[in-house]
Amino acid sequence: MSRKYNFNAGPSTLPLSVLEELQQDLVDYKGMGLSLLEDSHRAPTYEAVHHEAVALFRELLGIPESHKVLFLGGGATLQFAMVPMNFLAAGKSAAYVNSGAWGKKAIEDAKKLGQVQIVFDGKESNFTTLPDPASVKVDPASAYLHFTSNETIGGLQWKGWPETGEVPLICDMSSDIFSRAVPVKKFAYIYAGAQKNMGPAGVTVVIIRKDLAENAPPNLPTMLQYSTHIENSSTFNTCPVMAIFVVHEVMKWLKEMGGVPEMEKVNNKKAALIYDILDNSSFYRGTVQKDSRSKMNIPFRLPTEDLEAEFLSQANKNNLKGLKGHRSVGGMRASIYNAMPIEGVQKLVDFMADFEKSHK
Ligand code: PMP
């Protein structure tokens, strides 16, 4: 078997041991004679997986009792709408940070549903920088502040958290959840699509402070109310059992690897390897200002688009896959989520150094 190093931004690389375990479990789950894919989401076998996944989330992220963990459908994108539907009461205004492609999408949906106030606009720096968290000022009457902890396309990541007092802090952590320690208690609401640091596409993880769901407009359709999912432990309808099962396996792997603190250390080393070459080269160019750079998604450019095409083609031949930047920005992007081993990043930087030597 020849597995490539996969730098895709999402869906993205998964731990090999998890994939191998899945292969075993797929046909006959723990001697049941059938797969979890084929069993009821209300059967005790699946229920055990579901509850253990929640328990692992609580343990690994340090989620307090005040918050619930939910598994929802519709991708992180549905949360762009569900957040204002549930939390942006009529007559109120919500504060948003426009940090790039994903922040912008959240803003677009919120504007359809209520009033939005932009408290930082990255447009002014062509989305190459984030604000100093301490400089973000929010009107105390705001319904909430929404921001994106890591802009997957632009490659920007917050290094601290805004202070909002009583105003609920809401964060899209799709592309950096579980990559570093997070003071969950500070947040009223966190959401993340699974397909980067947690598992496959098909499930969105929500961490919600219970009291926040209580004031949603009662006329919202049942599936769009967080309270429905809180009351039914995410099994109001048929939940995405397979995606949740894989998330459960990835959480077990993460725990075996030493949990979030260990992951954070390795992630720091991996990112430093790539930024080192970008900072010491006149050939490669990082696109984000230093204090806002992401440790998960690292975009970079080469001197010409022809060289970029050649780089991608040669990288592919060297088993380095998924390095093409997002279609909206071009260039390269190395996504180095938790499951990317440091050996893969070392292989990439060795390749980059060789390519620079032969094409300068
Ligand atoms: N937010 C961020 C930061 C993302 O990176 C993505 C997907 N790449 C989304 C939201 C949208 O997620 P989904 O495709 O699961 O709806």
Boltz pocket constraint, residues with backbone or C-beta under 6 A from the ligand:
constraints:
  - pocket:
      binder: B
      contacts: [[A, 9], [A, 10], [A, 74], [A, 75], [A, 76], [A, 77], [A, 78], [A, 102], [A, 148], [A, 150], [A, 151], [A, 152], [A, 153], [A, 172], [A, 173], [A, 174], [A, 175], [A, 193], [A, 194]]
      max_distance: 6.0
